[in-house]
Structures are given as structure tokens and as C-alpha cells.
Amino acid sequence: MKRLLRRKIKLGVAGLFVGALLVMVLPVIAARLQAPPSGLGLVCAAGGPTFNLRAADMRMITPDGNSIYMWGFTDDAGPAQAPGPTLCVNEGDTVTVNLTNDLPLPVSIVFPGQAGVSTSGGSPGLFTAEAAASGGTASYSFVAAEPGTYLYESGTDTHMQVQMGLYGALIIRPAMGANYAYNDASTQFAPQREYLLMFHEIDPLLHDAVEHGEGYDARLFHPRYYTINGRPFPDDLAPNDAPWLPDQPYGAVVSVEPYDATTNPLPALLRFVNAGLDSHPFHPHGNHHRVIAHDGRLLQGPNGEDGSYEKFTLLVNPGQTFDALFQWYDLEGWNSLTNPVPVTVPGLQNQVFEGSWYSGSPYLGEPGDLPVGTTINNECGEYYFMWHSHEGQEMVNWDEGGGGLVDWLRVDPPGGCP
Amino acid sequence: MHAKMIKKLSPGLVVAVVAVLMISVPVLAGSKPASPAARPVLQVPAPVTVDLYAMQGTLLLDGGSVSVPIWGFTTSATGPAALPGPVIDVVAGSPVTITLTNVDLPENVSLVIPGMDMAPDTTGVALGDTATYIFTASEPGTYLYYSGVDEQAQMPMGLYGAMIVRSTTVGQAYDDAATAYDEEALLVLSEIDPDFNEAIFLGTYGTSQTAFDYAPEYWLINGEVYPDTDPIAATSGDRVLVRYVNAGSREHTMMVLGMHMRTYAADGFLLPSPFDTFSPALAAGQTQDLIATMPTVATASEFPLFNREGYLNNGQTSPGGMMTMLQVGP
């Protein structure tokens, strides 16, 4: 995060100054509304609709300094990644996934929600064709007939191999266009405001047993880490491709700007996928989001009526996906000049912060004063909301609070941060 | 064992059903089944009496390698106890009389059927006594019945079963043509913790084991674990009705590969907006009715139907657990 110099805003002079600035920069602000902070949002793997994936291993880094042996998919020659590469294809594409297995046990890939998956190579497993250990291959092919949010995961010893990390997201974009979630005008979302939120749990003791060839006793499953896009909080706040998380390339921060009927009318799209073995009640704290689809199917009434609904807690069960649209409304319109908060802010000597995402003022886009010595994570007066699993025991890193399945919603002032 | 494919009809209705099949065969052969409008065969409610017996028994799992003490319902006064209990199958509108005899259980046993218009009995009857329950099964749907006494112990012991109330229109799950089906499967989901059941059997429950210690090791569909679970056989294009009953104490999300299923009802209630899913989630005690149209296949194909919480082990070994296959022929 960038450090920010504290700014003092003197109301009188600032009012004139800001007013003049606004007149000059309004056109610039309008153009900037489509520029979210860099390094956020859903990242599609390169290539497609034919993908070459390897099943490999790697070590995952946790915020409490742990290093956990993981399995996962990757589309390059290096270690596996968690989650696997997000595969993005278009409706109607023939998708082919060529799997090479560098792990010491047979693996496979299944595509829940896809019909007509054919296989070639490999040998028959319980669910699908399997690639043999240590270099075996198998291929999977299907037509991406229905747009939506899906997952792919190992179909071999699923309770063990998916827990080890063999999972990823599959996005099928509708014929209507890449900025629609489904073939329905109501599913249009703001460009560059597309977010994958993929859940998973990790039992490090079972991973340790697998690493040391001690077998896997599913009865002992006891997760200690909970991840969004492969990262426990607060690592999920780091941007995509953060260099200190080389095998966990996806961040999870959701970023929006306030709704405006003219300049910012489109919502963000949230794609939820639960690749774990536990259900997770995801809570966009302080907000509702509108759930529009489930398991890759638009929610509609029997005659095509809008079947979407608003939730402030969405229970995502293992293997399920949901799509939700999200907009943030500046309902109060607090403004230091025209509509100040009607309370007296305590003096700095009476304020205490331990690491601050707070800007020092309640006004969107107007950072205020913070006590000397405060670590400042706020960039330009944006708001942060803590979005999280509402199961308290999942908001931990190995039983220490302040971790787990927690994320930030970031609401930037109109125009974004400079 | 407990057949997954249900074609249970009381004798008086067999003629009607046979008539349906005879009329429909030319349409069914080699093509999609006739639309509901073409087979408006009705079945009528009629008084039904079911004599249930609650008794101790033994459950054999995993090819007989595991033996667990159970308590179960049965329609035979001499047993054996069944897990799950016998399916109670009536036409909507039927007056139902159920007698429940506590054959040899050391505590009271009763009958509770959530969603059914009957007073819940949490007192029950002692060893040797019989309770009588009289109610009208007015609404079509899929229901769970179980003992309402000391539930946290008696349900894990096995005192549960399914009740099906059928629409008066044959071949429909509800009084809605959209719920027409060709094949039907009942999946009663549950778990077994051998140590828990052993403690109850030995009378040490409450000291050596309590409900807090419930830790299932076996995950059942209709009283079996994979690979002994019955597959569901169907044909390309068939509409298969899957009736889920979660008689366990855990949530179970049943993923299916290769297709979506449409959830039409939950807890015996037809949903105003059915929705498609490949991962229906059943909370403990819930029932759901889903219908899936079987994919077109060139050769006999298997589509896995499995628990996505990962309950796919029999004790320490896998594959096992709460898993079966949809076997679809061309």
C-alpha cells in the first residue's frame, strides 16, 4: 500500500479551492470512473479454449508465517498455484483441457455443471478418466453451452485431492458480451469490476501427512486456515501477482465507486465459488448484494420473471456457485462543506488507532488527520468495509483471530484515487 | 435391501398403473415420454393403516465388515429393525392410522412427521406399549418421520424413515404438471457413529459418550455405504425424480456430474420459482424434490452423485460413503 502524506483541509479556503478544482476536473473524473485500483479483480488465464494444465505441488504461504504443502493446477512449468488458473471461455466454445500429472497419485478433472464432457487418454477412474501418477496424461473436452460461474476440480478421491488444492474456477462468458454475466440485459456489470471470490479450507496436519507419505484420514479433517482465492486474510488484500505470494496469484479485494445514475450506473459482479468441504455464510457487511444466479443458472420465475434476491448473508455450500451484482449507494451524502457529520470528532489526542484503514475523516475522498505514528493504509479517503464469513471460527489463522475468510470492500471516491 | 427405485403402489392401484403403462408404451418406446396432459390417470386417496414396530437390531455395513447396534422401525412384529425404516407411501388426502409398538427399547419411542398435520409426540410409549396416530396426509410431498423422544440419541441410532405422499395424478410429484416424472428414486441420507451407537446399546451413553461426542465415520444412502449403495437406473431423456430426505445430523450437499437438476420443492412445499442446481444442499431434517432430465448418451454411462462435504470414506478407507451413480442407458 502507498503511504500517504496527511493533509489538513481548512474548511473555508479548501471549499473555494475544491470548488474550483471540481469545475476544471469534472470531465477527467468522469473518464476515470472506469479505472479501479490496479491489481484487483478477476484474472483470466492466458489462452483458451484449449488449456494445458499440470497437476503439481507447491508450498503456500500463510499470514502467520506458515508454509503448507499443497497440490494444485498450473498452466506453466513452475509450481502449482492456489487456486488453479481461472479458465475463461465464451459460450459455445469447445473447451479442451489437457492434463499432465506430476503428482505421485493419479488425478483427474471434473467439471460440475457441464454436460457432455468427453475424455481421451488416461485410464478409467471412478468419476472420469484419470492421468497416471508421475507424468501421466488425460484430456477432457466439452462445449461451454451455458454461460455462468463454475468450478473445476479433481475427480479422484475428491475429499482428499480437492482439500489438497486441486481446484479452480471456470468462467463461461455469454454470447451477449463479456460485460454481461448471462444472456440477459439485467446482468450487465461495470467493466473491470468483476471479482472472483473462491472459498477453500486447509487442514495443515493432513497436508503434512500427505507430504510425508503418511496417508490421509478424512475423519481427522480439522481446518485451520480459510482462504479466499487461495489466501487467508490479510494476504487476500494484496494485489494480484503480489511477488511475495508467488504461488497464490489472486487477490480478493472488491473495489467500487458510488452508484450514480449518469456516471456510474453499472454494478460490480461478484462470482462466488465454494471449492471447500464446509459451507460458508458470506456476509458483505454493511451492505446487501443482489444474487442473480446459482450454479451457472440465472434465477428466474416460471415465466422468465426476475428471480433475483438481495442478501446480506449468502450461504455457499461446498461445490456451489453464485453470482451477485453489487452497487454501493452514498445514502447519507456526508460532505465536509455541504453536509457535515453532526457530531464533534474527538481531538487527535483522544483517538487511538492500531494500523489504520480509516482515512482520519468520515468524508469519502477527504482524508483527515491521524495521530502521529499511525500506520496509514488509506490512500485517498476511500471507505473500507470488512466482508467476511459469518462463522466466527473461520475468521482465524490457526485459531488466532484476525485472519481467515475475511476480505475488504473498498469504496473509492468518484473518479477513484489519483 | 432397500431398493432405490420406487414403484410402490397399493394393490388397488396396480391396475390403473398397468393401464397407464400399456397406453403409454407406444409413445415411450424410442422417444421422449408422453407429456403429462396425455396421461391424466388419477389415483384416489383411501384409508391406510400402517403398523410400525420399534426395536433393537444390527446394521451391517461395507459388505458386512462393520456391525453396528441400531434401533429401527419395521412393519414386522418380529423384525428385523430396518435402517432406514419402511417407506410410508400414501395418496394425498388419505386418512392415515399408524400404530407404533415399542417392542424392546429401553426408553420411550414416538412418531413425529414434520410437515404432516399431526400433533408432535415427544412423550411416546414405553417398552411393550403401543401408540396410535391418526391424521390426514393432505399435501403431496416427501417427508421425514422419526422418533420424537430423545432425538439426539434415537435418530443416530436409526429411528427414522421416509414418507411419500403422492399427488392424485399418477406420475407427478405434486399437483403441478411441471413435476411429472418417468423414474423415481428415494435417497435417505444419514450417518453412523459406531462408538455412539455402541454406548447407547451398552447403556453407557451420558457417561462415556454424549451427543457432544457424535463423530460419524460412516455416511449412508438408504442405509448403505458405497460401494453397496444402489445405483439409479434411467434412460436418456427420462425425467428422474430424486426425493432427498436428510435423516442425519449433518448438512449434506449432493453434487451431481454431467447435468443440472431442477429443485421443485423443499420440505414438501412446491417452490414458486424452481431453480437449477448441480449441488443441492440438504440441511439436517430437510427434504427436497428435484427432477433431472437424463442426458442423451450413445452408450451406457455413469454420472456420479456424491456428497461434496467429502463424506466419501468408510472409516479410514475410501472410496466409500455417501455416493452412488446415475446409470443412464441410450
Interface residues (C-beta under 8 A of the other chain):
Chain A: V110 F111 P112 G113 Q114 A115 G116 V117 L126 F127 T128 G155 D157 T158 H159 M160 V162 Q163 D217 A218 R219 F221 L277 D278 S279 H294 D295 G296 R297 L299 Q300 G301 P302 E305 G307 L315 N317 P318 G319 Q320
Chain B: A178 A215 E217 E251 T253 M255 V256 L257 G258 M259 H260 P272 S273 P274 F275 D276 T277 F278 S279 A281 P295 P304 F306 R308 E309 G310 Y311 L312 N313 G315 Q316 S318 P319
